[in-house]
Amino acid sequence: MFHRSCLCLIILVVLGQSSWGHSLARYEARWWDGTRLEHDDLNDWHNVAAQPRLGERPLFAGNHPLMWLCDRRLSPGKTPEAFIEMTAGDRLPGTVTGYRAAGVYQNRALPAHFTVQPSTSVRHPEDRRSDDIGVDERFVRRIVWQRRGGAADRYVPGHLFYRDGRVLRFRAVRFEAGGVRMLTEDGSRRALFGEIAELHLPRKDFWESYYDELAVGATDLEKPLLQIETVDGLRITASLLRFSAKEASPGENSPRWYHALQPAWSLSLLWIPHRTVFFYRSFAPHQIPLSRISPVKAVFSHAIDGPGHWEVDRSITGKRLSCGGQTGGWGFGLHASAELHFPMPVSARKLRTWFGIDSSAGDGGCARLRILWGDASGKALYESPLIVGSNEMFDTGELTLPTSGKTRVLIVQFDAVPRDAPESADPFNIRDMCDLIDPFVELDREELARQVAARSPMAIAAWRSWDVVPRGGAVQLRTVYDETGPDRGLFVTEAAAEGGPIVFRQTATVPADCRWFVLGCSVRADYSDKVRLDVRVAGEPIASFDVPVGHARDERLLAIPIDRFAGHRVSFEVEQRPGDPRLSVYWRRLDWAPQLPHVFRLFDEDEGAAFSAIEGGKQPEVIETDHYTGRKCVRLPAGGRYRLRLDEPLTIRSDPRLGEFEILRMALRKRGGGRVGIGFQPEQSDRPSVFEFGQGPPLAPRAQRVSNDPLGDVWFLYTRHLTADFGNGVLEAIVFDVPDGDDLLVDHVFVLQRYEDLRWLPPDLSWHSGRADARRDALENIEKHTRESFVEVMIDGRRGNGVLVGEGNWVLTAGHLLGKPGTPGRVLFHDGSELAAEAAGIDRANNLGLMRLREKANRRSLDFVAWEERRERHFYAAWWQPAQSTDRKAHATPLWIESAFFGTLWAEDLPEQARSGAVLLDAECRVIGVLTRRSRFGGTLFSKAQPAREQWDRLCRGEAWGAWLRGAGPSLGVRFAVSAEGCRVEAVNEGVTTPLESGDVVVSVAGRRIEQPAEIDLALAEASPGDSLPMEVRRRGELRKLTAVVVARPN
């Protein structure tokens, strides 16, 4: 014991000789060319436009930028008592307060993340908030609420340490709002955050995490990464693309400089006071400091008792790495004998490091360094000379790493008792304190770029559940600094389509309560060549938009109603077309939702359960015999009071932010006169709480009479500015008072963020049920004036319908009926007469075609009209003819348009017998559209007729142009299915002659590689029936070349 005590005293004396040397220059730096500089003046790092300099030397100019810079007036801080730690070594001091699953928050898609209350300053100097910081779950390896300290500080994968000392080993983990659920050998266990001292997650592959980090945070792999370490224990790393700087007060070397980084794992920009920064480290993405990689194995054999350990970026004594009179910026401190094992990727090419005995050992200490590959017993890649004392720093030079072998492990080994150790070596290895200084691994840059590119969709949270496929080009990601919003700045990733569109695909079951497909996106500038979005659901185009101009925090949305798809498993496809090369799109969200954040639905359609009787004894009832929009409304019987409850209180305020409201909108119809009162809960003490309609005594002491007019039996809209009426507050319920008269019908109850959001509400369809006389008159007018214009078309064995247009010798019909220009056919009229005709032009993109009559029809020709936005509420009718009709009787049916998108109008169902070419007319007998297909989710799809007027000359000349809409063009006459082998022929259609056989796997069509059936439609996008196309198929394992004839798609 006496000898051991003496040895410990010697160590303390030796360590006491080490000092940070405050008399030295304040800053010390090293560049990647090996040069070093010490200087007191660090200049021009107060904004991102400046070139920072140490003395007169730029930090980041040229091909050899800064390696590291240390502020020698500061000392490394202690490990924080609470922190969250990342797989690549970053650490945020603070307490984890919660967990959020992946989803949309404040109109922005976010990954699953922890909320952390930081214990160090990371906010903008002008931001006085104390909001939590979001930390992406994927990058986390350890969470510490109450640090255990000492040797227990080491990461132990798959272990939970309770505050009461218990330890739980687990296999897998799932986080919940306030705790964690773990899978153990004995089953499932749950722990609340408040019970846990430390949670060490199962080990994640470092390199997978590193590639993910670059994919999210480094859109340009030529830009260096910058790591900041502070005296508070904060350590963050990000690309210089995500760096910002601010000078809080004028003057060089200002103690009020702030440097900001946004690591890949952080959902916020972190602002760091320069006065607290102990170390800056910088390295290229393909040159990774070895100390960022957590060893997967450590082996120690000391002469001194006690468990072995190592220090990261410090000597074994906790001081700076130093030997031979020179210091290091990163690395490891170990006490020999020791070895550390590091996993290496296939792209690892080189290793280089400097090393020696730590300066605190003085002339003592003796060791030898070996670098091994795969196995500690194998041949060394490098073996150093004997290291005696701390007077020299050694350099391995560039070491080439093997590219073959199953075990890709790099082993760093310091041997404390080499056989040729001098007699002066410490007999008990007391001062064998070894430093591995500035070690780095160099990766193959091309392989690194491939790995990062494969993960590029991760960079945009809105894309993470989507397959992102560039079609004929590439996805270019750009990092942009956005200064809007409450965070005083945020780095966002934007996407541009280069050389071809970007396609986002997903097949999923739409939740039953979801009514909207939401696209939150924007571009920063307005150029003539705009970025266009085309949207398809189940293969059908349903919308087309120009991406709006705005900033990253813009609340405006593009939204598409998808009620029809609720509960169905369907494919969604969004195509982002290239625009001006200066434009890139910021995607905030791309998902479906039950509500829009600025339009909150309180009642619509079948949600009558939201109403309840509070007086009167009669219950509300959902009815379908009357309605303002849609197909249903709720009936509130007279003589009662009823409450429309809210699932959660809504904030009502002037100048509302997202998720707050100020406008109320509803439709009412009061039968039998009397009065109606509408009240709001909770009541405001200084304002009216009830608004009244109709004639009679007041319904409440502080009621405000909105109208004294008698209530007629018609629908009327009730729109109120809630903040003007009630002021700012909270809305918990709406109460309807129906004291007399007959029933009150209520429909279409919404609260809106602003007046302009009225455009998102369902259109007025009251003509459909409440104005039967007007509907009847409009239909009779259409029948009277257009019957003779509606025709039957027969061409090449196909039958459909059309309408006379132009000067009486042209017929507008569905393009796919015609096949190709010049095909002969016939046109039949309602009186039994017929005329010879032939196919003229075909606009494939809009599925419109024109037939030329051989002689003039001498019947009324109809005009076209352009579709106008929000015309769904108008009256329309369709002429159609049954497919199997023997007397060719045509029918005119009133219908409404449910939505309009791209070149298509989606209308309510026509009878199943209706054929392609049926014509859609407005009340003025003008052609609106032509029936082209039927949606498998219900409803009929009409191509807008207006493009035929715009391209009239081309159609008359017999041109065929454009690409068929998917599902509208010709086919190969077979049915396909997706198999493990690819796109397989399932069956040949009846009556089709083709070289294809059931079981063939299609490899290519017309030179286009085929992997799924949808790509065959793309290969035939500009084909016409009768065209011959070369194909390659795999038949019973053999590749064959065939020629197939394109056939018309069945009508």
N, C-alpha and C positions, 0 to 999 in steps of 0.2 A: 504493500500500500504506500510506503514511504516513497519508493521509486516512482510510482504512478503519479503521486502528488507533485513530485519534483518536475516530472515531465509536463504536467498541466501548467505549472508555474512558468516553465520555459516558454510554452506556447503563448501565454498571456503577455510575457515580456516581449516576445518577438512581434506579436500582433500590435502591441502598444507602440511599436516604432513606426507603424504605418500612419500616414496622415493624408488628408485631402489637399494639403498645400495651398492655403488661401493666398499665399504670396505670389502664386503663379498667375499667368494670364487667365482671365475669366473663362474663355472658351478654348476648347481643344477640338480639332476636327481632323478627319481622315477622308481622303477621296479614293475612288475606285482605282486610280492609277498608282496608289500606294503612298502618295505625298501626304504630308501632315502640316498642320499650321496651328499655332497658338496665338491668340489675339484677344484684346479686351473689347473690340468693337464689332458688333454684329449689326449690320445696317440694312435698311430698305426691305425689311420683311413685314411691312405694315399693311400691304395690300397685294392682291394676287397679280396685279400688273407689274409690280416692281421685281427686279432681279436681286434677291438677297445676297449679301456679301459678308464674308468674314474678313475684316481688314479690307484689302482690295481684291480678294479672290471670290468670284461668283461661286455660289453653292451648287447650282444645277446647270451651268452652261457646258457645252461641248459633249464629247463622248465619254467623259469620265466624271460623272457627277459626284456629289457628296455621298460618302459611305456612312459616316456618323458624325454627330456634333454633340459635345457634352458641355454643360454648364458646371464648371468645377467649383463654383461657390455653393452649389447645392449638393445634398447627399441623398442617396436612395432612401425612400420612405419604407416604413414597415409594411408588411402585408396587411391589408385592411381587415377589419374584424368581420365584415360582411361584403360579399362581392358575387359577381357572376362571371364565369370564366369560359373562354371559347376554345374550340379544338386547336386552333392555330396559336394559342397563347395570349390573345388579347384578354383584358380584364377591366370590368367596370365596377368600381367600388360603389356599394349601395345595397339596398334591401329589395329583394323580389317581393312585390306586393300582390301580384295576380298573374293570371294566364288568360289569354284570349285565343280561341280557335281561329283558324283561317276564315276570313269573311270580309264583308264590306263594312267599313267604319267611316262615318262622315263622308260618304260618297267616294271612298278610296279603298280599293282592294288591298288587303294586307295579309301577309303570311301569318301562320300561327306564331304567337310571340308572347314573351313575358313582359310584364310591366315592372319597371325598376325605379325605385326612388333613390337617385344618386346621393352619395354622401360627400361628393366633391363637386366643384363648380364646373358645369358643362353647358350652361345656358349663355345665350347672347348677352353681352354686357348691358344692353338696354332692356332686357327681358326680365321682369321681376317675378314671373310665374315660377311655380315649383312643380310643374307637371311631371308625371313619370315618363321615363324613356322606354320606348319599345325595343325589345331585343329578339331578333328572329330565332325561333326555337332550333332550327336546323344546325346552327353553328355552336350551340352551347354544349359543354361537356361537364361543367361542375357549377353548382349553386351553393353558396355558403351564407347561411343566416347567422350562425354563431360559430366562429372559427375555433377549431380545437387546438391548433398551435403545435409547435415543436416538430418532431419527426412525423406527426400525424398530418402535416400540411400536404403531403404528397397525394396526388390523384390516385384513387383506387377504383377502377371501373366497376360499375354495377353494385354499388354499396350505398346504403342510406344509414346515416349516423343520427340517432335521436338525441335530443337535448338531455335526456335523462341517462345517457350512456349506452343504451342498447344499440346494437348494430344489426342491420337487416341486409342480407344479400338477395339480389333479384336478377331476373333474366331480361325483363322488358318493362317498360314504363309508359303510362298514358296520363297526361296532365288534365286536370279539371280546373274550374274557376278558382278554387281556394286550396287546392291540394293536389295529390298525386296518387294514382292507383298503380300498383306494381304486381307483376306476375312472378311469384316465387316458386320454389320446388313444392311448397305445401299448398299452393293455390293463390288466390288474389288477396292483396292487402292494400289498405288505404291509409294515407297519412295526411294530416293537414299541414300547411306550411308552418303554422305556429308550433308544431311538435318537432320540426326537423332542425338539426344543427347544420348538417351538410348533406347534400344529395349529389352523388357522383354517378353520372349517367354511363350506360354501357359504352365501351370504347367505339369511337367512330374512326373510319379510315381517314388519316390526316390528308392524304392526297386528294381523295374525293372532296373533302371539305375545302381544301385549298382551291381546287378547280371551281367549285361552286362560288367561293369567295371572289375569284376573278370574274366569273360570269356575271355576278350581280354588280360588282363594284369597279370593274376595270374594262370599259368598253374599248380602250386603246392599250394594247399590250406593249406599246413602245414607251408609254409613260411610266416613270418609276413609282414604286410604292413608298409611302412615308409612314414611319412609326413614331409615335410620340409617347414618352414615358414621363410621368410626373412624380413629384415627391409625395403625392397622396396615394400612390399605388395604382394609378390609372395607366393602362397601356392600350393604345388603339392604333390600328393600321388601316390605311386606305390608299387608293391611287391618288396621285397628285391631281388627277382630274376632279377629285372630290375634296379639294383643299380650298379653303378661303382664309382671308386674313382681314383684320380690322385694327385700326389705331384708335383707341378710345380717347387719347389725348395727343397733341402734337409733340414732335421731338424724336430724334433718333435714340435707339437703345431705350425706348420708353418702357417702363414697367407695366404699362397698360396696353401693350400689344395683346391681341387675341388671335390665336390660330385655331382654325376649325377643320375638322375632318369628319367625314361620314363613312364609317366602315360599312362593309357589306351587311354586317349583322345588325346595324343600328337603323331604326326607322326615323331617326332625327339627326340633324347636324349637331355635332358636339363642339362647343366653343371652349377652348382651353386658354387660360391666362398664361402668357409666355413666361411670366415670373415664376411659375410653378414647374416649368418643363426642365427636367433633369437631363433627358437624352432625346435627340432626334436621330433616327436611323433611316437610311434610304437604300433601296435595292431594286433592281429590275425584276419584273415578274418571273423571269426564267432563272434568276439567281437568288435562291432562297437561303436565308440564314438557317444553319442547322439547328440553332436554338429555338426556332419556331416549331420544330418537330418534337413531339413528346416521345421519349424512348419507349419502346414496347417491352424492353427487358433491361434490367440493370444487375450487374454482378459485382460484389465487393468482397475483398479479403484483406482486412486490416490487422496490423499487429496490435493496434489499440482496440480495446473492447468497444462495443456499441454498434448499432446498426449503421450501415453505410448510407450516404446520401450524396446528392449533388446539388449545385446551385446553378440557376439559369441566369445568364448575363451578369453574373457576379463571381467573385472568387469564392472558395470554400469558406472564407471568413466573412462573406457578405459585403466585401469591398469591391472596388472596380478591378476588372481583370488587368493584370500588369506583370510584365517580366522584361528583363533586358533593358530596363529604362523606358519601355514603351507600354502604352495602354491599349486596350481593346474596347470595341463598342458593343459586342455581343459574344456569346459563347457559353462555356461551361466551366465551373470550378469543381474539381474532384480531389479526393484524397486517395492516392494510390495505395494498394492496387484496386483498380476499378475498370469496368467496361460497360459501355452503353450501346444498345442495339437500336438502330433506326430503320424503319421500313423505307424502301426506295421504289419509285415507279419505273416502268419500262423506259420512260423518257429521260431518266437520269444519265448524264454523260460524264460529268467531271466533279471532282471535289478538290477544294483547296482550303488549307487552314494554317494558322500560325499557332505556336504553342511554346510552353516552357514551364519552369517552376515559378510559382507566384512570388512576387517581390517580397511579400511578408515573410518568406522563408529565409531571406538573406542568403548567406553562403551555404546553408544547409539544403537538404532535400536531394533526392536522387531518383530518377525514373527513366523509363523508356516508353515512347509512344509507338503503337502499332495500329495501322488501319487495315482491317480485314473485311472480306466479303463473304456473306452467306453463312460461314461457320467459323467459330473462334479457333478451331483447330486447323484451319486451312492456311494456305500460304498468304502472307501479308501483301497487300497492295503497296504498303509503305512501312518501313521500320526505321525509326530515328536513331541517331547516335545516342550514346549515353548522355543524359541531361543531369548535370551536377550544379546545384546552386541556381540562383535566379538572375545571373548576370547576362544571360543571352536569350533572345527570342529566336525560335527556329521557324522555318517555312517548309511545308511539304512540297511546294510547287503544285502545279496542276496534275492531279491524278485522274487517269482515265478509268471510268467505272465499267465493269463488264456489262455487256448487253444481252448475255444469255444466262441460262441457269434458272432453276425453279425457285430457289430461295433468294429473294432480292432484299437482303438485309446488309446494311453498313454497320460495322462494329468498330467503335473507337475504344482502344484499350491502353491504359496507362499501367505499366508493370513497375511495382515499387521495389522488387528484389531481383533485379537482373543478376545473372551469375557473375558478371564482370564488374559488379559494383565496387567502387574504391573503399578502402578501409575507413575513410572519413565519413562515409554515408551513415545517417542516423540509424542506430541499431533497431529502433522501434518505429521507424517510418514516421516519426512525429512531424517532420517538416516536408514530407513528400506531397506537398500541396500543388497540384497541377492545374494549369490553365489551358483550355482550348480556346484560342482567340480568333474572332472573326471568321469562323468556319462557314462555308457556303457550298451548296450543291447547285450545279448548273444543269438545266434541263435542255433537251432538244426543243428549239423554239417552234419548229413546225408542228411537232407532236403536241406541244403545249397549246398552240393555237387551235388545233383540231379538238382537243379535249374541252377547251373553253367554248368553242363555237357550238359543240354538241349540246352544251348546257345554256346557250344564250337565252332561251325562253324564260329561264329562271330570273333573268334581270328585270322582268316586268311582272309584278305580282298578279296583275289582271290576266296574264296568259297561263298561269301555272296549271290550270286544269284543261288546257287546250293543246291539241297537236298543232304546232306551228310549222307550216310547210311553204318555203319559197317556191313559186312556180315560174321557172324560166329565168330566175335571177337570184338575188341574195338579200338577206336581212342585214341592214346596216344599223347598228345601235349607236346612239350618241348620248353623251352625258351633258346635261344642261343644268345650270344653276338658276333656280327659280326663287325670286326674292319676295314673292307674295305669301300671304297667309300668316298665321299667328306665330310660326316658328322662326320668323326673321330670316328665312332662307332654307332651302332644301335642294339637294341634288336629286334630279330625276333622270330616268333613262327614257329616251324617245327612240322611235323606230321609223326608219325610212325603207321603202321598197326600191331596190336597185335592179333594173333590168327586167323586172316582171313583178307581178303582184305577190303579196304575202297572204296566205290562206290560213285561217284559224278554223280548226275542225274539232267537233266534240259530239259524241252520241251519248245521250243520257235520257232518263225518264224525267220529264218536267213535273215538279211537285204539283199536287192538285190545287194548292192555293196560289200558285204563281200566275200572274196575269200579264207580266211585262218582260220583254227581252231588252236589257238595258246596255247601252254602249256609252260609256263615259270617256270621251276623248277630245283632244283639241290640238290645233297647231298654233304657232306663235305669230304668224304673219299671214297677210292676205296677198296671194299672188294669183294671176289669171289661171295658171295651171294648177288646179286644186287637187287635193287628195280625195279620192272617192272611195266610199265603202259600199259594197254590194252584200246583201244578206240573203241567205237561203236557209229554209227550214224544210227538212225531209226532201231535199233536192229541188224545192220550188223557190224561185226568187220571190221574196216578200218585201224587200225594201232596198232603197238606194239613197245614200246621203253624201253631201259634201261635208268633210270634217270641219266643224266650226272653228273660228279663230278665238283663242282665249289663252289663259295661263294655266299652269298646272293645277291650281286650286279652284279652277272655274267650276261652278256648280251645275252648269247647263248639261243636259243629257240628250242623247238620242234614244228614243224608246219606241218599241214596237209591241202592240197588243198580241198576246199569244194565248188567249183564253182557249182557243180550239185545241191546242196541243197539250193542255194540262192533263196529267195522268198518262200520257203516251210516251213511249220511248222513240225519240226522233233524233235525226242528225241536224246539227246546226253548223253552218258554214258562213264565215265572214271573210270577205276578200278586200284587202287594202290595196288599192291600185297605186302605182307610182304617180306622183305629181311633180311639181317643181322640185328640182334636186336640192333646193335650200330648205325644203319643208320636211319635217319629221313629226311623227304623231306621238303625243303623250297619252298613254292608255291608263285611265284611272280605274276603270272597271269594265268587265265584259261578262255579264251574268244575267240570270233571270230573277225576278223579285215579285213578291205579292203586292208591294206598294212602291210608288215612286217617292223619293225623299221630299219632294216639294208638292206632291199631290196625295193627300191621305184620304182613303176611301173609308167612310164611316158606315155607309149602307149602299148597296147596289146589287141588283139581281136577287139571289136566293139567300141573303143573309138576314132573313127576318128574325132569327133567334136573337139578334142584337137588340130588338125591341122587347119591352116587357110592360105589362099593365101595373100601374101603381095606385090607381083609383078607378072604380067603375065596374070591375069584375069581368069585363070582356077582354079577350086576348087578341093581340095583333095577328094578322093573317097575311101570308104571302099569296098573291093572286097573279094569274097570267092573263086575265080577261082585259086588263088595262095596264098601261105603263107609259112612261115618258121616254125612256131609253131602253134598249135591250128587249127583254121579253117579260119582265116581272116587276111588280112594285109591292109595297106593303099597305094593307088596309087597316086603319085605326078606327074602330067603331065609335060612333058618337056617344057622348055621355061618359067619357073616361079621360084619364090622364095617363100618359105613356112616357117611358124613359128609353132613350137610345143611349145605351151604355158604351163607354170607351174601354178598350182593353187596358189602356194605360193613359194617364193624363197627358194632354198636349199643351205645349207652351205657346201662348198667344202673345205676340209682341209686335210693335212697330219696327220696321226695318228688320224683318226676321232673318236669322241665319238658317243654314240648312237644317231641317228637322224642326223648325219653328214656323208658325203660321199666323196669318192675319185676315184671311178671306173665308167666309162660309158660303157654300152654294148648295141649293137643293131645289127640287121640283115638287110642287104641291098641286093637288086638285081637290076642291071641297064641294061635295055634293050637298044639295039642299040648303044652301046659304048658311046663315049663322056666323059663328065666330071661330077663330083659331088663335091660340096663344103658343108662342115658342119661347121657352125659357132656357137659361144656361146655368149650370152648376159648376163650381160653387158661385153663389151670388156675390156681387160686388156691393159694398156698403154705400158707396156714393154714386152709383149709376143704376139705370133701369136694369131689371133682371128678366123682364118678360116683354116681348114684342107681340102686338095684337093685329089681327086682320079682321075685316068684316064690320058688321053693325051690331050694336048692343052695348050693355053696361061693361065697364072694365072688368078684366079677369083677375087683376092683382092690384094692390095699392100703388105700386110703383111701375105699373105697366106703361109702355109707350105705344101709342096707336100709330102703326105704320101706314094703314090705309082705312078710310071710312067707306070705301066703295063696297057695294054688295059683292059677295063671293059668287062668281059664276061657275058653272060646271065645265070648266076648261082648265087645262094644265097652265100653270104660270111658274116662272122662275123666281126664286128668292135668293138674292145675293147681298150679303152684308159685309161691311168692313168691320171686323170684330174689335180691333183696337180702337177705332173711332167710336164705337158704341160702348165698349166695356173697358177700354184701356188694357194695359199689359196684365197678364195673369195666367191662370191655368184653367183649362177646360176639362172637366171630368165627365159631364153628361149633358145631353140636350133633352128637355122635357116638352112634350107636345100636349096641349090642353084642347080637347074637342068637346065643349060643353053642350052644343046644340046642333041643329040641322042634321044632315046625314053624315056618312063616313068621310074621313080624311084619307086621301091617297098620298103616299110619300114615296119619292123615288130619287135616286141620284143625289145622295148626301155626301158632300166632300168638304174638306178644309184645304186651303191652298196657301202656298207661301206668298204668292203675289198675284195681282190681277192677270198678268200675262199667262199664268199657268192655266187659265180657263181653256186654253187650246188643247189641253190634254184630256179634257172630259169627253165622255161619249156624246155623239151628236144627237140632236133633236130628231127623234123618229116618230113624233106624235101623229103624223099623218097616217102612219101604218095602222093604228088602232083607233085613234080618237077622231079621225076625219074620214069616215067611210064614204060619205057622199063625195068629198073632193077626190078621193082615190078612185071611186067609180067613174066620175066624170073624166078624169085624166086618162084612165085606161080606155074608155070608149073613144076618146079623141085619137089616141094612138092607133087603135084598131081601125078606125074609119079612114085615117089618112095614110097608113103605111102598109096595109095588108097586101096591096098589089106590088109593093117593093120587096117583099120577103120572098126568097126563092129557094128551091132545092137544087143542089149541085151534085152532078154525077161525073166522075173522072177516073179513068183507069181502074174501074171496079170499086172505087170508094164513093160513099155517099155522105153528104153533109148539107149545110145550109149556107146562105149568104144574103147580101142585100144589094140592090141596085144603087149605084153611086155615079158621080160624074154626069155625063150627058145622056145617060140612058143606055149606054152600050158597055158598061163595066159592072162587074160584080165583085164586091169585097167579101173575102172569106178567110178562113184559117189557112195559113201558109202551108202547113203540113199536109193538107188535103190535096194540094196541087202537084206535089212531087217535084217536077222541074218545069221550067218555062217551055212552052210549045206543046205540052201534052194536050191532046184533044179531049173534049168533054161535052156535056149538055147541061142546060139550065132549064128547070121546070118551074112554071108559075102556078099560083093557087087555082086558076081557072082551068088547069089541065094542059095549056099550051106549053110548047118548049122551043128552045132555040139552040143551035149549035154554038159552041164556044171553045176556047183554048186557054190554057194557063199562060198568063203574062208574067209579071214580075213577082218576086218573092223576097220579103224582108224577113230573113231567118231569125234575127235577134228579137224581133217583136212578134214572130209567128203570124204575120199578115201576108195575104196573097191577093192578087188581082186577076180576074178572068176577063177576057175580051170576047164580047158577043160578036158573032159573024154579021149580025144585022141589028139595028137599033130596036129596043124593046117597046118604045112608045108607051112607057109607064112612068110613074113618078120616081125620080131619083132623089135620094136623101143626102143631106149635107152632113159634114162632120162637125164635131165641137170638141174643143180641148178640155180635158179634165181639169178642174180647179180644186185646189186644196180645200178640205172640209166641205165637200159637196155631198158627203154621205147622207145628209139629212134630206136631200131632195127626193122627188118621186122618180122612179125608173120602172121600166117594164122591159121584158125580153120576149121577142118572137122566137119560138122554138117549134120543132117538128119531131114527132116520135120516130125512132129509128125503124120500127117495123110497120109504120102506117101504110095502109093500102089505098086510102083515099087522099093522102097527102094533106090532111087537114092541119093547119098551123094553129098554134095557141099563143096568145099574149098573156103573160103573167106578170103582175106587179112584184117588185122585189126591192130590197135595199142593199146598198153597198156597205159592207162591213169594214173594209179598209182598202186603201190604195197604196201601191208601192211599185217602185221601178216602172215597168211598162204594163203593170197588171192591176186589175180591179178584182177584189175578192168579194163576191156577192153571196147572198143566201142560196140555199139549194134550189136547183131546178129539178124536175122529175128525172129519174135515171135514164129515161128514153131520149132525153134531149141530146142532139148531136152537135159535133163541132161545127162552127160557123153560125150558130144561133146569134142573133144580133141584140145588143143592149141599146135602148133608146131612152132619151130624157123626155120630159113632159112636152117639149116643143118639137118632138118627132125628129130629133137629130141623133146621129149615130155616135154613141159613146164608146162602144167596144164590141169585140167579136169573141164568142165563146171558143176557147182553145183546149181546155182540159178541165178536169174535175179534181179537187183536192181530196186526198184519201182521209182527211180529217173533217170532211164535210164542206159544203159550199162549192160554188163554181167559179172558175177563173177566166176572166175576160181580158184579152189583150186590148189595151187602149187603142182607139182607132186613129187618133190624131197623127201618129207617125206616118200613116198612109197618105195623109194630105201633105205632110212635109216632104215626103219622098215620092210624090205623085208622078213626076216625070220619069224617074227611074223605073217605077212599077209599070208604067205604060210602055216603056221601051223593052220590057221583058228581061230586065236584069235580075239576077239573084245574088244576094250579098249578105255578109254578116255570118254569125255563128248561131246555130240553133240553141234555144234555151234547153237546158238539160231535161230530157224526157219528152221533148217536142219533136225532135228531128227523126230521121230514118234510123233503121236498126240493121243488125246482121241477121235477123230472123230467128234468133235463138234466145233462150233465157239463161242468165248467168247466176252463179252463186259464188260467194267467197269461201275458199277452203285454205287449208294450211299450205297448199302448193301455190295458191294465187287465185286468179280469176278463172273459174272452171265452168265449162259449158254444162248446164244442168239438163236441158232438153231443147230439141229443135221444134219451132212452132209448126203447127199443122199447115200443110200446103206450101211450105217453103223448101226450095231446093238449094242446098248449101254443101260445101265440102267439109263443114264442121261436123263433128260427132260428139255425142254425149260423152263427157269425161275428158275432153280436150282441155288443156290449160293454156289460155291465151298468153303469149309472151309479148307480142307487139302487134300493132295495127297501124299501117301506113307509116312505119318507122317510129311510132310512139310507143314507148315501153308501157306495158299494162300490168298493174298490180291489183286493181279492184274494178268492179263493173262500172263505176262512175267515170273512170278514165276512158272507157270505150265511147261513151257519149261525147267526151272531149275530142277523141280521134275522129268522130263522125260529124263534128260540129259544123263543117262546111261542105258536107257530102250531100248528094241528091240520090233518090232512088235510081237504080240502074248503074251507078258508078261501081267500078271494080277496084278493090283495094288489096294490096299485098298484106299478108299476115304471116306471123310465126306462131306455131302452137307446139306444145309438148304433148305428144300422144304416146301413152304407155312408155314414158321415159325417153322417147326419141324426139329430137327437135325436127319439125317439118315446116316447109314453106308452102303456103296456100294462097289462092286468090279467091276472095269472097265478093259476092255481088250485094250491094246495099239494097235493102227493100224498104218500102214505105212502112211507117209505123202504123199498126192497126188503129182505126178511128174509134 
